[in-house]
Amino acid sequence: MRALMHNEFGNPSEVLTVENIPVPDPGAGEARVRLLLSPIHNHDLLTIRGTYGFKPELPARTGSEAVGIIDAVGDGVTELEVGQRVATGGTFGVWAEYFIAKAAALIPLDDAIADEEAAQLISMPFSAISLLDSLNLNKGDWFVQNAANGTVGRLLAQLAVARGINVVGLVRRSAGIEELATQGITNIVATDSDGWAAKVRAIAGHAPLVAGVDSVGGRASGEVLSLLAENATLVVFGAMQSPIMEIGSGDVIFKQATVRGFWGSQVSASMPAPKRGALLGELVGYISSGVLTLPVEASYSFEEAGTAAKANFKPGRAGKVMLRP
């Protein structure tokens, strides 16, 4: 079978190659899945670079989320059937014509969700709803996030509205305001405009910003913290610009702020099954009703993986970049 591999860590557009490897057989409690579609996530590309929290042994396959069709099941698997369409968001090495997954990591799907939505159901949407849920906000509360035009930023904005929570989004380019408006996302402020912080406060009015989400790092971390109210929480989700956070000690001390991290895969792994099921059910409901949209920017073949990796960082990208066998 064909699989995307890398024999060294480095730039994904340079080190990814398509190789022929044996079709794997599922073991006990596992299933073999024929890949239909898989999204490219930033953490996938960081793993290929060798700079993520997880570093595989080389040579390595890659990819972590997919939708596919069950092709075979191992001993002890009774809850899944051959021919069933499933999604997974925590299975490493899915960028191959076939991949092995633990049966417990596969979610059966009905026809209400298209492949393009199902392929990206778990990692980003589930991380977004888990992150929002972890903020412990009430209806009517306000929070602020940067990277509002990123995948998680768009999802958080839609999920917040669905839950009756208010959010102000920060983007680094003024053009991002119009891009998000086309998706129905408002309350966006561009940090390249004069007086942007005052614009944020004008949107929120007298309501305190009780939480902030930072996905950028560097100076942007401090910018979000500076907007928060006393006893607020700054949650660090990513570091798109810099792995170093520049935050003012005065803001932390005098606001008595809490700064904490959020790693979706670890949160999901430790989450009680009933809670995970409830959040997934909430997500599926939002997608089926059109409240939550999961657009796709473009789809590429394995042979075009280098181009796809570059497209992932295209400014103004409105949806996920996908890989297909």
C-alpha positions as CSV (number, residue, x, y, z in Angstrom):
1,M,0.0,0.0,0.0
2,R,1.0,3.6,-0.4
3,A,1.9,5.7,2.6
4,L,3.3,9.1,3.4
5,M,6.6,8.7,5.2
6,H,9.6,10.7,6.4
7,N,13.0,9.3,7.1
8,E,14.3,12.5,8.8
9,F,12.8,15.4,10.7
10,G,12.5,18.6,8.7
11,N,10.4,20.8,6.4
12,P,7.3,18.7,5.5
13,S,7.3,19.9,1.9
14,E,10.9,18.5,1.6
15,V,11.0,15.3,3.7
16,L,7.6,13.7,3.0
17,T,7.7,10.9,0.4
18,V,5.2,8.4,-0.9
19,E,6.4,4.8,-0.2
20,N,5.0,1.3,-0.7
21,I,4.8,-0.6,2.6
22,P,3.0,-3.8,3.6
23,V,-0.7,-3.6,4.4
24,P,-0.9,-4.0,8.2
25,D,-3.1,-6.6,10.0
26,P,-5.2,-5.6,13.0
27,G,-4.4,-7.1,16.3
28,A,-6.7,-7.9,19.2
29,G,-9.0,-4.9,19.9
30,E,-8.0,-3.2,16.7
31,A,-9.4,-2.5,13.3
32,R,-8.0,-1.8,9.9
33,V,-9.4,1.3,8.1
34,R,-9.3,2.3,4.5
35,L,-8.6,6.0,4.4
36,L,-11.0,8.3,2.6
37,L,-9.9,11.7,3.7
38,S,-7.5,13.2,6.3
39,P,-7.0,16.9,7.4
40,I,-3.6,18.5,7.8
41,H,-3.2,19.9,11.3
42,N,-0.4,22.2,12.5
43,H,0.6,19.5,15.0
44,D,1.0,17.0,12.2
45,L,3.5,19.3,10.5
46,L,5.3,20.1,13.8
47,T,5.6,16.4,14.4
48,I,7.3,15.9,11.0
49,R,9.7,18.8,11.9
50,G,10.5,17.1,15.2
51,T,9.3,20.1,17.3
52,Y,6.1,18.8,18.8
53,G,5.5,17.2,22.2
54,F,5.4,13.8,20.5
55,K,8.5,12.6,18.5
56,P,8.1,9.3,16.6
57,E,10.9,6.9,15.8
58,L,12.2,7.2,12.2
59,P,11.3,6.3,9.6
60,A,7.8,7.4,10.5
61,R,4.4,7.6,9.1
62,T,2.3,10.6,10.1
63,G,-1.2,12.1,10.2
64,S,-3.5,11.9,13.2
65,E,-7.1,12.3,12.1
66,A,-9.2,10.7,9.4
67,V,-12.4,9.4,8.1
68,G,-12.5,5.9,6.5
69,I,-14.2,2.6,6.0
70,I,-13.5,-0.4,8.2
71,D,-11.7,-3.0,6.2
72,A,-11.0,-5.7,8.8
73,V,-11.3,-6.2,12.6
74,G,-9.1,-8.0,15.1
75,D,-10.0,-10.5,17.8
76,G,-12.5,-9.2,20.4
77,V,-13.9,-6.4,18.3
78,T,-17.6,-6.8,18.4
79,E,-18.9,-3.2,18.3
80,L,-17.6,-2.4,14.8
81,E,-18.3,-4.0,11.4
82,V,-16.5,-4.3,8.1
83,G,-17.9,-1.7,5.7
84,Q,-18.7,0.8,8.5
85,R,-17.7,4.4,8.1
86,V,-15.8,5.7,11.0
87,A,-13.8,8.8,12.2
88,T,-10.8,8.9,14.5
89,G,-8.9,11.9,15.9
90,G,-6.2,10.2,18.0
91,T,-4.7,7.6,15.8
92,F,-1.1,8.2,14.6
93,G,0.0,7.3,11.1
94,V,-3.3,7.7,9.2
95,W,-1.7,9.2,6.0
96,A,-1.7,5.8,4.3
97,E,-4.2,3.9,2.1
98,Y,-4.8,1.7,5.2
99,F,-4.1,2.3,8.9
100,I,-4.6,0.4,12.1
101,A,-6.6,2.0,15.0
102,K,-7.7,0.9,18.4
103,A,-11.4,0.0,18.1
104,A,-12.1,2.3,21.1
105,A,-10.7,5.2,19.1
106,L,-13.1,4.8,16.2
107,I,-16.4,6.6,16.1
108,P,-19.2,5.2,13.8
109,L,-20.8,7.8,11.6
110,D,-24.2,8.2,10.1
111,D,-25.0,9.7,6.7
112,A,-25.9,13.1,8.2
113,I,-22.2,14.1,8.2
114,A,-20.3,14.3,5.0
115,D,-16.7,13.0,4.6
116,E,-15.3,16.5,4.6
117,E,-16.9,17.2,8.0
118,A,-16.3,13.8,9.4
119,A,-12.6,13.9,8.6
120,Q,-12.1,16.9,10.9
121,L,-14.8,16.2,13.5
122,I,-12.5,15.1,16.4
123,S,-9.2,17.0,16.7
124,M,-10.0,20.6,16.2
125,P,-13.8,20.8,16.9
126,F,-13.5,18.5,20.0
127,S,-10.4,20.5,21.2
128,A,-12.4,23.7,20.7
129,I,-15.5,22.6,22.6
130,S,-13.3,21.0,25.3
131,L,-11.4,24.3,25.6
132,L,-14.5,26.3,25.7
133,D,-16.0,24.0,28.3
134,S,-12.9,24.2,30.4
135,L,-13.3,28.0,30.7
136,N,-16.4,27.4,32.9
137,L,-18.1,30.4,31.4
138,N,-21.8,31.2,32.0
139,K,-24.3,32.6,29.4
140,G,-23.6,36.2,28.8
141,D,-19.9,36.1,29.9
142,W,-17.2,37.6,27.6
143,F,-13.8,36.2,26.6
144,V,-11.2,37.2,24.1
145,Q,-9.1,35.1,21.7
146,N,-6.3,35.8,19.2
147,A,-5.8,33.8,16.0
148,A,-9.6,34.3,15.5
149,N,-9.3,33.4,11.8
150,G,-7.6,30.1,12.5
151,T,-9.5,26.8,12.5
152,V,-9.9,26.7,16.3
153,G,-10.6,30.4,16.5
154,R,-13.5,30.1,14.0
155,L,-14.8,27.0,15.9
156,L,-14.6,28.7,19.3
157,A,-16.6,31.7,17.9
158,Q,-19.4,29.5,16.5
159,L,-19.5,27.3,19.6
160,A,-19.6,30.4,21.9
161,V,-22.6,31.8,20.1
162,A,-24.4,28.4,20.3
163,R,-23.8,28.4,24.1
164,G,-24.8,32.0,24.6
165,I,-21.3,33.2,25.4
166,N,-19.7,36.3,23.9
167,V,-16.3,36.4,22.4
168,V,-14.1,39.1,20.9
169,G,-11.7,37.8,18.3
170,L,-8.3,39.3,17.4
171,V,-6.7,39.0,14.0
172,R,-3.3,40.3,12.8
173,R,-4.6,41.6,9.4
174,S,-7.5,44.0,8.8
175,A,-8.5,41.8,5.9
176,G,-9.3,39.0,8.4
177,I,-12.4,40.9,9.6
178,E,-14.1,40.6,6.2
179,E,-12.9,37.0,5.8
180,L,-14.6,36.0,9.1
181,A,-17.7,38.1,8.3
182,T,-18.4,35.9,5.3
183,Q,-18.7,33.0,7.7
184,G,-21.0,35.0,10.0
185,I,-18.4,35.6,12.6
186,T,-18.4,39.1,14.1
187,N,-16.9,41.1,17.0
188,I,-13.5,40.9,15.3
189,V,-10.7,43.5,15.8
190,A,-7.4,43.7,13.8
191,T,-4.3,44.4,15.9
192,D,-2.7,46.2,13.0
193,S,-5.2,49.1,13.3
194,D,-4.7,52.1,15.6
195,G,-6.5,52.0,18.9
196,W,-7.3,48.3,18.6
197,A,-7.4,47.7,22.3
198,A,-10.0,50.5,22.8
199,K,-12.1,48.8,20.0
200,V,-12.1,45.6,22.0
201,R,-13.3,47.3,25.1
202,A,-16.0,49.2,23.1
203,I,-17.4,45.9,21.8
204,A,-17.5,44.3,25.3
205,G,-18.9,47.5,26.8
206,H,-18.8,47.4,30.6
207,A,-18.7,43.6,30.7
208,P,-15.4,42.2,32.0
209,L,-13.3,39.9,29.8
210,V,-13.1,37.0,32.2
211,A,-10.9,34.7,30.1
212,G,-8.5,34.8,27.2
213,V,-7.2,32.2,24.7
214,D,-3.7,32.7,23.3
215,S,-2.7,30.7,20.2
216,V,0.0,33.0,18.9
217,G,2.7,33.5,21.6
218,G,5.3,36.2,21.7
219,R,4.0,39.8,22.3
220,A,0.5,38.6,21.4
221,S,0.3,36.7,24.7
222,G,0.8,39.9,26.7
223,E,-1.7,41.8,24.5
224,V,-4.5,39.3,25.4
225,L,-3.6,39.3,29.1
226,S,-3.6,43.1,29.1
227,L,-7.3,43.1,28.1
228,L,-8.4,40.7,30.8
229,A,-10.3,41.6,34.0
230,E,-9.1,40.9,37.6
231,N,-9.0,37.2,38.5
232,A,-9.3,36.2,34.8
233,T,-7.6,33.2,33.2
234,L,-5.3,33.2,30.2
235,V,-5.3,29.8,28.5
236,V,-2.4,29.0,26.2
237,F,-3.5,26.8,23.3
238,G,-0.7,27.3,20.7
239,A,2.4,29.2,19.7
240,M,1.9,30.1,16.0
241,Q,4.4,33.0,16.2
242,S,6.7,32.3,19.0
243,P,7.3,29.6,21.7
244,I,8.1,32.4,24.1
245,M,5.3,34.3,25.8
246,E,5.9,38.0,26.5
247,I,3.6,38.9,29.4
248,G,3.8,41.8,31.8
249,S,4.4,40.7,35.4
250,G,2.2,43.6,36.5
251,D,-0.8,42.2,34.7
252,V,-0.2,38.8,36.3
253,I,0.3,40.3,39.8
254,F,-2.2,43.1,40.1
255,K,-4.9,41.3,38.2
256,Q,-4.2,38.1,40.1
257,A,-4.4,36.3,36.8
258,T,-4.1,32.6,36.2
259,V,-2.1,31.4,33.2
260,R,-2.4,27.8,32.2
261,G,-1.9,25.5,29.2
262,F,-4.3,23.4,27.2
263,W,-3.2,20.3,25.3
264,G,-6.3,18.8,23.6
265,S,-5.0,15.2,23.2
266,Q,-4.2,15.0,26.9
267,V,-7.4,16.6,28.0
268,S,-9.4,14.1,25.8
269,A,-7.4,11.1,27.1
270,S,-8.2,12.0,30.7
271,M,-11.8,13.0,30.2
272,P,-14.4,10.7,31.6
273,A,-16.2,8.8,28.9
274,P,-19.7,10.2,29.7
275,K,-18.3,13.7,29.4
276,R,-16.5,12.9,26.1
277,G,-19.7,11.4,24.7
278,A,-21.8,14.4,25.8
279,L,-19.4,16.9,24.1
280,L,-19.2,14.8,20.9
281,G,-23.0,14.6,20.8
282,E,-23.2,18.3,21.2
283,L,-20.8,18.8,18.3
284,V,-22.7,16.4,16.0
285,G,-25.9,18.3,16.7
286,Y,-24.3,21.6,15.9
287,I,-22.9,20.3,12.6
288,S,-26.1,18.5,11.5
289,S,-28.1,21.7,12.2
290,G,-25.6,24.0,10.4
291,V,-24.7,25.9,13.5
292,L,-21.1,24.7,13.2
293,T,-19.5,24.8,9.8
294,L,-16.3,22.9,8.9
295,P,-15.2,24.3,5.4
296,V,-12.5,22.7,3.3
297,E,-10.0,24.9,1.4
298,A,-8.6,22.2,-0.9
299,S,-7.9,18.5,-1.2
300,Y,-4.6,17.0,-2.4
301,S,-3.3,13.6,-3.3
302,F,-0.5,11.9,-1.4
303,E,1.8,12.8,-4.3
304,E,1.0,16.5,-3.7
305,A,1.7,16.4,0.0
306,G,4.5,18.9,-0.2
307,T,2.2,21.4,-1.9
308,A,-0.5,20.6,0.6
309,A,1.9,21.3,3.5
310,K,2.7,24.8,2.1
311,A,-1.0,25.5,1.5
312,N,-1.7,24.9,5.1
313,F,0.0,28.2,6.0
314,K,-1.6,30.2,3.2
315,P,-2.8,33.6,4.5
316,G,-6.5,34.0,4.4
317,R,-7.2,30.2,4.2
318,A,-10.9,29.7,4.9
319,G,-11.0,26.0,5.6
320,K,-9.0,22.9,6.2
321,V,-6.4,21.4,3.7
322,M,-7.1,17.7,3.2
323,L,-5.1,14.7,1.9
324,R,-6.7,11.8,0.0
325,P,-5.0,8.6,-1.1
